[in-house]
Amino acid sequence: MSKIKLRARALEEIWAEKGSETFDSRNYANLHKARRQYLAESIVNTNPTSVLEIGCFGGHNLEEIHEMNPDIKLTGFDINKDALHFLNKTKSHLKINTVCGSAYELKDHFSDKQFDVVFTSGVLIHIPCGTLDSDFPEKYTVYGDRGKQDLFLQDISLVEDVCKSILAISQNYIFHGEHHGEKFENIKGTQQRYIHNFHDLYKEESVVIEKAFNASNGFEHLIKVTCR
């Protein structure tokens, strides 16, 4: 296993262990409903035949897409096997193909240009980039279902790796419901949410960034990348 894949485990373990109280929750399903609908509408308007969500969790975003166009072939990818089990059990009528794995291993699961659209929503905000500066601690503490854990920044892989893989498996468009800013920085008051510069992450592509919502837990910007 590569060093990148080994370093990725530290932060992903927290999401892999998230329990049913999160994804099997009416409050979670209804959380940021307007954001889900806006993201789904933006994706459906590109007329895709196949869509992949990275970090699909309980499948609520994919469900919104299905409601708008049931003919789209949907695939959900997540590190949390229990969330995917919940998705398959409660949304079997949607016929969503589910794949369990790490976002750092996308090319191990999918082929080049396999999907018309690939998207994330509130996933990349949890992955730091390669321009860490002295303002960031070398160690910080996060809390998951497995309790308190100390993570070291040198043990966590970078968002650039994920975006390169996303670009490789995307045929037409990439959508990110995330936080965008000119400078990479930690979102104030949090230890594991990051702002990224998507113009830098996709330097060779056409990138349109829209400030769709005010930031409060859910994503603030909708980033649309047109693949060349």
Secondary structure, 3 states (H helix, E strand, C coil): CCHHHHHHHHHHHHHHCCCHHHHCCHHHHHCCHHHHHHHHHHHHCCCCCEEEEECCCCCHHHHHHHHHCCCCEEEEEECCHHHHHHHHHHCHHHCCEEEECCHHHHHHHCCCCCEEEEEEECCHHHCCCCCCCCCCCCEEEEEECCEEEEEEHHHCCCHHHHHHHHHHHEEEEEEEEECECCCCEECCCCCCCEEECHHHHCCCCEEEEEECCCCCCCCCEEEEEECC
